[in-house]
Amino acid sequence: MKKLCVVAILVGIAVAAAVATPQSSYTPPNGFVPDAATAMRIAEAVWIPIYGETHIAAQKPFKATLKGDVWTVTGKDLPPQTLGGVAEADISRRDGRILRVIHGQ
């Protein structure tokens, strides 16, 4: 009985260690969002459910700039003195997380 308890405890520890150990994952050298085209596709996919396909299509062409490890994607620039704003999203180059989504006023 004592041996059975020891075995059960060891099995439990092994299972707990296996569950707690994070699995390694491949990360591309330039991150999951390596270029402006990828960042713009991700931003568009995030914006459409929020603002609507027609509204987002009217903001093309999008512009993407990289600062450090963050892509900032915006809709096309509006003419001066125009009321309203454009969609904007910040996306992590490293892992593709959506860091911020706003729409100018």
OpenMM code with the backbone's topology and positions (N, CA, C; nanometers):
from openmm import Vec3, app, unit

residues = "MET LYS LYS LEU CYS VAL VAL ALA ILE LEU VAL GLY ILE ALA VAL ALA ALA ALA VAL ALA THR PRO GLN SER SER TYR THR PRO PRO ASN GLY PHE VAL PRO ASP ALA ALA THR ALA MET ARG ILE ALA GLU ALA VAL TRP ILE PRO ILE TYR GLY GLU THR HIS ILE ALA ALA GLN LYS PRO PHE LYS ALA THR LEU LYS GLY ASP VAL TRP THR VAL THR GLY LYS ASP LEU PRO PRO GLN THR LEU GLY GLY VAL ALA GLU ALA ASP ILE SER ARG ARG ASP GLY ARG ILE LEU ARG VAL ILE HIS GLY GLN".split()
positions = [
    Vec3(0.0823, -0.1187, 0.0000),
    Vec3(0.0000, 0.0000, 0.0000),
    Vec3(0.0868, 0.1251, 0.0000),
    Vec3(0.1929, 0.1213, 0.0783),
    Vec3(0.2826, 0.2356, 0.0871),
    Vec3(0.3476, 0.2622, -0.0492),
    Vec3(0.3880, 0.1542, -0.1190),
    Vec3(0.4494, 0.1691, -0.2510),
    Vec3(0.3494, 0.2283, -0.3502),
    Vec3(0.2242, 0.1885, -0.3407),
    Vec3(0.1209, 0.2386, -0.4297),
    Vec3(0.1011, 0.3886, -0.4102),
    Vec3(0.1037, 0.4332, -0.2867),
    Vec3(0.0897, 0.5763, -0.2576),
    Vec3(0.2083, 0.6541, -0.3138),
    Vec3(0.3287, 0.6015, -0.2972),
    Vec3(0.4486, 0.6683, -0.3485),
    Vec3(0.4414, 0.6772, -0.5009),
    Vec3(0.4014, 0.5696, -0.5657),
    Vec3(0.3891, 0.5689, -0.7117),
    Vec3(0.2838, 0.6704, -0.7563),
    Vec3(0.1716, 0.6746, -0.6870),
    Vec3(0.0645, 0.7680, -0.7216),
    Vec3(0.1122, 0.9125, -0.7072),
    Vec3(0.1868, 0.9394, -0.6027),
    Vec3(0.2399, 1.0753, -0.5816),
    Vec3(0.3391, 1.1108, -0.6918),
    Vec3(0.4277, 1.0184, -0.7262),
    Vec3(0.5257, 1.0450, -0.8324),
    Vec3(0.4573, 1.0675, -0.9671),
    Vec3(0.3556, 0.9883, -0.9960),
    Vec3(0.2808, 1.0069, -1.1206),
    Vec3(0.2120, 1.1436, -1.1196),
    Vec3(0.1548, 1.1800, -1.0090),
    Vec3(0.0901, 1.3109, -0.9976),
    Vec3(0.1869, 1.4250, -1.0189),
    Vec3(0.3057, 1.4138, -0.9615),
    Vec3(0.4083, 1.5173, -0.9792),
    Vec3(0.4508, 1.5249, -1.1255),
    Vec3(0.4697, 1.4109, -1.1887),
    Vec3(0.5113, 1.4083, -1.3293),
    Vec3(0.4049, 1.4723, -1.4187),
    Vec3(0.2784, 1.4407, -1.3929),
    Vec3(0.1695, 1.4987, -1.4727),
    Vec3(0.1627, 1.6498, -1.4504),
    Vec3(0.1745, 1.6925, -1.3270),
    Vec3(0.1705, 1.8360, -1.2969),
    Vec3(0.2854, 1.9091, -1.3638),
    Vec3(0.4032, 1.8499, -1.3632),
    Vec3(0.5194, 1.9126, -1.4269),
    Vec3(0.5000, 1.9208, -1.5773),
    Vec3(0.4440, 1.8172, -1.6367),
    Vec3(0.4218, 1.8172, -1.7817),
    Vec3(0.3195, 1.9232, -1.8212),
    Vec3(0.2155, 1.9415, -1.7415),
    Vec3(0.1130, 2.0413, -1.7707),
    Vec3(0.1681, 2.1820, -1.7501),
    Vec3(0.2496, 2.2029, -1.6506),
    Vec3(0.3017, 2.3348, -1.6178),
    Vec3(0.4139, 2.3789, -1.7105),
    Vec3(0.4788, 2.2858, -1.7779),
    Vec3(0.5899, 2.3210, -1.8652),
    Vec3(0.5351, 2.3736, -1.9970),
    Vec3(0.5641, 2.5004, -2.0317),
    Vec3(0.5125, 2.5532, -2.1577),
    Vec3(0.5785, 2.4836, -2.2761),
    Vec3(0.4972, 2.4586, -2.3782),
    Vec3(0.5495, 2.3977, -2.4990),
    Vec3(0.6245, 2.5043, -2.5782),
    Vec3(0.7378, 2.4675, -2.6337),
    Vec3(0.8117, 2.5636, -2.7140),
    Vec3(0.7397, 2.5803, -2.8467),
    Vec3(0.7505, 2.6987, -2.9024),
    Vec3(0.6835, 2.7314, -3.0274),
    Vec3(0.7815, 2.8055, -3.1161),
    Vec3(0.7712, 2.7820, -3.2436),
    Vec3(0.8562, 2.8510, -3.3393),
    Vec3(0.8127, 2.9960, -3.3503),
    Vec3(0.9078, 3.0863, -3.3444),
    Vec3(0.8833, 3.2275, -3.3681),
    Vec3(0.9716, 3.2696, -3.4856),
    Vec3(0.9114, 3.3201, -3.5918),
    Vec3(0.9921, 3.3632, -3.7061),
    Vec3(1.0927, 3.4705, -3.6651),
    Vec3(1.2084, 3.4753, -3.7294),
    Vec3(1.3121, 3.5722, -3.6917),
    Vec3(1.2655, 3.7171, -3.6969),
    Vec3(1.1766, 3.7498, -3.7911),
    Vec3(1.1262, 3.8873, -3.8024),
    Vec3(0.9897, 3.9037, -3.7365),
    Vec3(0.9509, 3.8080, -3.6537),
    Vec3(0.8221, 3.8132, -3.5857),
    Vec3(0.7110, 3.7585, -3.6735),
    Vec3(0.5920, 3.7481, -3.6156),
    Vec3(0.4771, 3.6959, -3.6882),
    Vec3(0.4163, 3.7993, -3.7831),
    Vec3(0.4534, 3.9258, -3.7657),
    Vec3(0.4052, 4.0325, -3.8547),
    Vec3(0.5288, 4.1006, -3.9122),
    Vec3(0.5935, 4.0377, -4.0105),
    Vec3(0.7241, 4.0844, -4.0559),
    Vec3(0.7228, 4.2055, -4.1472),
    Vec3(0.6070, 4.2371, -4.2059),
    Vec3(0.6069, 4.3452, -4.3042),
    Vec3(0.4762, 4.4245, -4.2989),
    Vec3(0.4772, 4.5379, -4.3699),
    Vec3(0.3622, 4.6277, -4.3702),
    Vec3(0.2379, 4.5615, -4.4281),
    Vec3(0.2544, 4.4815, -4.5337),
    Vec3(0.1384, 4.4170, -4.5965),
    Vec3(0.0662, 4.3262, -4.4976),
    Vec3(0.1407, 4.2512, -4.4189),
    Vec3(0.0805, 4.1626, -4.3191),
    Vec3(0.0094, 4.2445, -4.2119),
    Vec3(0.0734, 4.3513, -4.1660),
    Vec3(0.0130, 4.4370, -4.0639),
    Vec3(-0.1185, 4.4966, -4.1139),
    Vec3(-0.1218, 4.5388, -4.2412),
    Vec3(-0.2445, 4.5980, -4.2954),
    Vec3(-0.3567, 4.4960, -4.3079),
    Vec3(-0.3236, 4.3723, -4.3440),
    Vec3(-0.4269, 4.2681, -4.3535),
    Vec3(-0.4844, 4.2358, -4.2158),
    Vec3(-0.3980, 4.2316, -4.1151),
    Vec3(-0.4453, 4.2051, -3.9789),
    Vec3(-0.5356, 4.3188, -3.9314),
    Vec3(-0.4912, 4.4431, -3.9526),
    Vec3(-0.5710, 4.5583, -3.9095),
    Vec3(-0.7082, 4.5575, -3.9768),
    Vec3(-0.7112, 4.5304, -4.1058),
    Vec3(-0.8385, 4.5272, -4.1781),
    Vec3(-0.9310, 4.4192, -4.1204),
    Vec3(-0.8749, 4.3027, -4.0893),
    Vec3(-0.9551, 4.1941, -4.0322),
    Vec3(-1.0120, 4.2325, -3.8955),
    Vec3(-0.9407, 4.3148, -3.8211),
    Vec3(-0.9880, 4.3594, -3.6896),
    Vec3(-1.0919, 4.4705, -3.7051),
    Vec3(-1.0688, 4.5633, -3.7970),
    Vec3(-1.1578, 4.6787, -3.8136),
    Vec3(-1.2946, 4.6430, -3.8699),
    Vec3(-1.3008, 4.5518, -3.9671),
    Vec3(-1.4274, 4.5239, -4.0366),
    Vec3(-1.5404, 4.4856, -3.9411),
    Vec3(-1.5200, 4.3947, -3.8455),
    Vec3(-1.6314, 4.3639, -3.7542),
    Vec3(-1.6708, 4.4821, -3.6648),
    Vec3(-1.5784, 4.5731, -3.6428),
    Vec3(-1.6059, 4.6869, -3.5543),
    Vec3(-1.6759, 4.7998, -3.6302),
    Vec3(-1.6191, 4.8397, -3.7457),
    Vec3(-1.6654, 4.9592, -3.8162),
    Vec3(-1.7450, 4.9300, -3.9436),
    Vec3(-1.7428, 4.8063, -3.9904),
    Vec3(-1.8164, 4.7705, -4.1109),
    Vec3(-1.7272, 4.7692, -4.2346),
    Vec3(-1.7571, 4.6756, -4.3228),
    Vec3(-1.6738, 4.6564, -4.4421),
    Vec3(-1.6744, 4.7784, -4.5348),
    Vec3(-1.7910, 4.8387, -4.5548),
    Vec3(-1.8004, 4.9542, -4.6447),
    Vec3(-1.7183, 5.0714, -4.5918),
    Vec3(-1.7295, 5.0971, -4.4627),
    Vec3(-1.6559, 5.2093, -4.4012),
    Vec3(-1.5045, 5.1877, -4.4108),
    Vec3(-1.4595, 5.0665, -4.3858),
    Vec3(-1.3157, 5.0379, -4.3904),
    Vec3(-1.2650, 5.0387, -4.5344),
    Vec3(-1.3430, 4.9870, -4.6279),
    Vec3(-1.3018, 4.9876, -4.7691),
    Vec3(-1.2809, 5.1308, -4.8189),
    Vec3(-1.3600, 5.2247, -4.7681),
    Vec3(-1.3475, 5.3647, -4.8083),
    Vec3(-1.2194, 5.4286, -4.7560),
    Vec3(-1.1526, 5.3633, -4.6599),
    Vec3(-1.0304, 5.4188, -4.6014),
    Vec3(-0.9031, 5.3663, -4.6677),
    Vec3(-0.9184, 5.2863, -4.7731),
    Vec3(-0.8007, 5.2353, -4.8452),
    Vec3(-0.7464, 5.3453, -4.9347),
    Vec3(-0.6190, 5.3501, -4.9613),
    Vec3(-0.5163, 5.2563, -4.9176),
    Vec3(-0.4728, 5.2838, -4.7737),
    Vec3(-0.4444, 5.1772, -4.7013),
    Vec3(-0.3960, 5.1891, -4.5646),
    Vec3(-0.2481, 5.2240, -4.5658),
    Vec3(-0.2023, 5.2724, -4.4521),
    Vec3(-0.0602, 5.3055, -4.4355),
    Vec3(-0.0101, 5.2356, -4.3101),
    Vec3(0.1062, 5.1723, -4.3190),
    Vec3(0.1638, 5.1036, -4.2027),
    Vec3(0.3058, 5.1538, -4.1791),
    Vec3(0.3342, 5.1870, -4.0541),
    Vec3(0.4690, 5.2297, -4.0162),
    Vec3(0.5138, 5.1472, -3.8962),
    Vec3(0.6424, 5.1171, -3.8939),
    Vec3(0.6988, 5.0364, -3.7851),
    Vec3(0.7864, 5.1241, -3.6973),
    Vec3(0.7556, 5.1238, -3.5674),
    Vec3(0.8382, 5.1920, -3.4664),
    Vec3(0.8731, 5.0895, -3.3615),
    Vec3(1.0014, 5.0552, -3.3533),
    Vec3(1.0427, 4.9513, -3.2608),
    Vec3(0.9812, 4.8198, -3.3043),
    Vec3(0.9016, 4.7593, -3.2198),
    Vec3(0.8353, 4.6323, -3.2508),
    Vec3(0.6845, 4.6482, -3.2674),
    Vec3(0.6386, 4.7703, -3.2967),
    Vec3(0.4950, 4.7953, -3.3090),
    Vec3(0.4633, 4.8558, -3.4451),
    Vec3(0.3743, 4.7873, -3.5180),
    Vec3(0.3211, 4.8408, -3.6428),
    Vec3(0.2026, 4.9297, -3.6086),
    Vec3(0.1981, 5.0502, -3.6656),
    Vec3(0.0807, 5.1361, -3.6566),
    Vec3(0.0207, 5.1429, -3.7954),
    Vec3(-0.1041, 5.0991, -3.8061),
    Vec3(-0.1741, 5.0974, -3.9346),
    Vec3(-0.2881, 5.1979, -3.9262),
    Vec3(-0.2982, 5.2835, -4.0298),
    Vec3(-0.4037, 5.3841, -4.0342),
    Vec3(-0.4712, 5.3810, -4.1705),
    Vec3(-0.5953, 5.4341, -4.1719),
    Vec3(-0.6642, 5.4531, -4.2991),
    Vec3(-0.5983, 5.5678, -4.3734),
    Vec3(-0.6418, 5.5881, -4.4983),
    Vec3(-0.5802, 5.6929, -4.5808),
    Vec3(-0.5991, 5.8292, -4.5164),
    Vec3(-0.5035, 5.9168, -4.5433),
    Vec3(-0.5095, 6.0524, -4.4892),
    Vec3(-0.6293, 6.1265, -4.5472),
    Vec3(-0.6976, 6.1995, -4.4616),
    Vec3(-0.8103, 6.2797, -4.5066),
    Vec3(-0.7604, 6.4147, -4.5560),
    Vec3(-0.8317, 6.4747, -4.6499),
    Vec3(-0.7926, 6.6088, -4.6950),
    Vec3(-0.7997, 6.7076, -4.5784),
    Vec3(-0.7187, 6.8129, -4.5829),
    Vec3(-0.7231, 6.9134, -4.4754),
    Vec3(-0.8645, 6.9695, -4.4590),
    Vec3(-0.8992, 7.0072, -4.3410),
    Vec3(-1.0277, 7.0661, -4.3051),
    Vec3(-1.1448, 6.9696, -4.3196),
    Vec3(-1.1168, 6.8384, -4.3297),
    Vec3(-1.2228, 6.7387, -4.3399),
    Vec3(-1.2641, 6.6942, -4.2002),
    Vec3(-1.3954, 6.6875, -4.1785),
    Vec3(-1.4436, 6.6384, -4.0506),
    Vec3(-1.4372, 6.4862, -4.0502),
    Vec3(-1.4171, 6.4295, -3.9336),
    Vec3(-1.4104, 6.2841, -3.9213),
    Vec3(-1.2681, 6.2382, -3.9003),
    Vec3(-1.2496, 6.1089, -3.9022),
    Vec3(-1.1170, 6.0535, -3.8796),
    Vec3(-1.1044, 5.9182, -3.9459),
    Vec3(-0.9955, 5.8527, -3.9180),
    Vec3(-0.9686, 5.7226, -3.9787),
    Vec3(-0.9408, 5.6191, -3.8705),
    Vec3(-0.9565, 5.4931, -3.9094),
    Vec3(-0.9268, 5.3834, -3.8177),
    Vec3(-0.7764, 5.3758, -3.7957),
    Vec3(-0.7381, 5.3312, -3.6780),
    Vec3(-0.5967, 5.3156, -3.6448),
    Vec3(-0.5812, 5.1931, -3.5555),
    Vec3(-0.4751, 5.1164, -3.5802),
    Vec3(-0.4481, 4.9984, -3.4983),
    Vec3(-0.2985, 4.9863, -3.4745),
    Vec3(-0.2616, 4.9480, -3.3544),
    Vec3(-0.1230, 4.9149, -3.3205),
    Vec3(-0.1152, 4.7643, -3.3028),
    Vec3(-0.0162, 4.7039, -3.3709),
    Vec3(-0.0029, 4.5579, -3.3740),
    Vec3(0.1415, 4.5205, -3.3408),
    Vec3(0.1585, 4.4237, -3.2535),
    Vec3(0.2915, 4.3771, -3.2167),
    Vec3(0.3547, 4.3009, -3.3334),
    Vec3(0.4726, 4.3440, -3.3749),
    Vec3(0.5444, 4.2746, -3.4820),
    Vec3(0.5846, 4.1351, -3.4362),
    Vec3(0.6231, 4.1230, -3.3107),
    Vec3(0.6757, 3.9979, -3.2581),
    Vec3(0.5712, 3.8873, -3.2537),
    Vec3(0.4510, 3.9184, -3.1999),
    Vec3(0.3531, 3.8106, -3.1809),
    Vec3(0.2149, 3.8380, -3.2400),
    Vec3(0.1955, 3.9521, -3.3049),
    Vec3(0.0695, 3.9807, -3.3709),
    Vec3(-0.0426, 4.0285, -3.2799),
    Vec3(-0.0126, 4.0523, -3.1528),
    Vec3(-0.1175, 4.1002, -3.0613),
    Vec3(-0.1699, 4.2361, -3.1072),
    Vec3(-0.2988, 4.2570, -3.0901),
    Vec3(-0.3608, 4.3863, -3.1172),
    Vec3(-0.3435, 4.4682, -2.9903),
    Vec3(-0.2650, 4.5746, -2.9982),
    Vec3(-0.2326, 4.6537, -2.8800),
    Vec3(-0.3292, 4.7683, -2.8581),
    Vec3(-0.3837, 4.8203, -2.9702),
    Vec3(-0.4737, 4.9364, -2.9595),
    Vec3(-0.5541, 4.9474, -3.0877),
    Vec3(-0.6832, 4.9813, -3.0754),
    Vec3(-0.7686, 5.0098, -3.1899),
    Vec3(-0.8484, 5.1345, -3.1560),
    Vec3(-0.8414, 5.2345, -3.2444),
    Vec3(-0.9195, 5.3573, -3.2251),
    Vec3(-0.9702, 5.4040, -3.3611),
    Vec3(-1.0591, 5.5000, -3.3580),
    Vec3(-1.1045, 5.5661, -3.4800),
    Vec3(-1.1104, 5.7141, -3.4484),
    Vec3(-1.0387, 5.7924, -3.5281),
    Vec3(-1.0369, 5.9376, -3.5062),
    Vec3(-1.1749, 5.9966, -3.5242),
    Vec3(-1.1906, 6.1175, -3.4718),
    Vec3(-1.3216, 6.1824, -3.4775),
    Vec3(-1.3167, 6.2966, -3.5749),
] * unit.nanometer
topology = app.Topology()
chain = topology.addChain("A")
for resn in residues:
    res = topology.addResidue(resn, chain)
    for name in ("N", "CA", "C"):
        topology.addAtom(name, app.Element.getBySymbol(name[0]), res)
